[in-house]
Amino acid sequence: MAGKKDKSVVAVISGLTNNQAAQISKDIMKSKQKNAPYGRGTVASGFTSSVCSLLQKGNKSIGG
């Protein structure tokens, strides 16, 4: 029997150029497709100052 699908991965990597951010996003998408083709995922990149809003986009904020 396969394991329960109740895990998620969240990574924040800062101090990148536009090209580095694009390459890392591309690599993450390739790895997701290879390892979890039926998994759902979102990749977002933006300014370091907007990390909080990137993580909360589309989700209700929990806590203060």
RAHUKA-V984321 format. One record per backbone hydrogen bond with DSSP energy under -0.5 kcal/mol. NH is the residue of the N-H (numbers start at 1). CO is the residue of the C=O. Records with the same first field share a line. If there is no record, write none. Layout:
# RAHUKA-V984321
NH: CO ; CO
This chain:
# RAHUKA-V984321
6: 4
21: 17
22: 18
23: 19
24: 20
25: 21
26: 22
27: 23
28: 24
29: 25
30: 26
31: 27
32: 28
33: 29
34: 30
35: 31
36: 32
39: 36
50: 47
51: 48
54: 50
55: 51
56: 52
57: 53
59: 56
